[in-house]
Amino acid sequence: MANIKSAKKRILVNKTKADRNKAIKSGVKTAIKKVNAAIEANDKEAAKSALLAATSAIDKATKKGVYHKNTSARKVSRLATAVNKMA
């Protein structure tokens, strides 16, 4: 355990930020799973609406610094490609 006051504060701040990042990432994963579930069910309208929500969640996570911009672009691209491939 740290003895210096600033080090103690850094531990608390890092824990807070890690919890926040974990919650945001979890939300993004849930949104992606909803898109994939709609694709599996072959429901194009649900997939499109879920894609819109997932894209928004991914973009917000990127804006907050949870994901790198290239990572978010890759995730959105893969989801959009999967939805567009539906017949």
C-alpha positions in Angstrom: 0.0 0.0 0.0 1.2 3.5 -0.8 2.3 5.8 2.0 2.4 9.1 0.0 -0.8 11.1 -0.1 -0.7 11.7 -3.9 0.0 8.0 -4.5 -3.0 7.0 -2.5 -5.1 9.5 -4.5 -3.8 8.0 -7.8 -4.8 4.5 -6.7 -8.4 5.8 -6.0 -8.6 7.8 -9.2 -7.3 4.8 -11.3 -9.9 2.5 -9.7 -12.6 5.0 -10.5 -11.5 5.3 -14.1 -11.1 1.6 -14.5 -14.7 1.0 -13.2 -16.0 3.6 -15.6 -14.2 2.2 -18.6 -15.4 -1.3 -17.7 -19.0 -0.2 -17.6 -18.7 1.6 -20.9 -17.0 -1.4 -22.6 -19.7 -3.7 -21.1 -22.4 -1.5 -22.7 -20.7 -1.6 -26.0 -20.4 -5.4 -25.9 -24.1 -5.7 -25.1 -25.0 -3.4 -28.0 -22.9 -5.6 -30.3 -24.5 -8.7 -29.1 -27.9 -7.3 -29.8 -26.9 -6.6 -33.4 -25.5 -10.1 -33.8 -28.7 -11.6 -32.3 -30.8 -9.7 -34.8 -28.6 -10.9 -37.6 -28.9 -14.5 -36.4 -32.7 -14.1 -36.2 -32.6 -12.8 -39.8 -34.5 -9.7 -38.7 -33.2 -6.9 -40.9 -35.2 -4.0 -39.3 -34.1 -5.0 -35.8 -30.6 -5.4 -37.0 -30.6 -1.9 -38.5 -32.0 -0.3 -35.4 -29.6 -2.2 -33.2 -26.7 -1.2 -35.5 -27.6 2.4 -35.0 -27.6 2.1 -31.2 -24.4 0.1 -31.3 -22.7 2.7 -33.5 -23.8 5.4 -31.1 -22.5 3.5 -28.1 -19.1 2.8 -29.8 -18.7 6.4 -30.9 -19.5 7.7 -27.3 -16.9 5.3 -25.9 -14.4 6.5 -28.4 -15.2 10.1 -27.5 -14.6 9.4 -23.8 -11.2 7.7 -24.6 -12.2 4.2 -23.8 -11.5 2.9 -27.4 -8.9 4.1 -29.9 -10.5 5.6 -33.0 -9.2 2.9 -35.2 -10.7 0.2 -32.9 -14.1 1.8 -33.0 -13.9 2.3 -36.7 -13.1 -1.4 -37.1 -16.0 -2.5 -34.8 -18.5 -0.3 -36.6 -17.3 -1.4 -40.0 -17.6 -5.1 -39.2 -21.1 -4.6 -37.8 -22.2 -2.6 -40.7 -20.8 -5.1 -43.2 -22.6 -8.0 -41.3 -25.9 -6.1 -41.4 -25.6 -5.2 -45.1 -24.8 -8.8 -46.0 -28.2 -9.8 -44.8 -30.5 -10.9 -47.7 
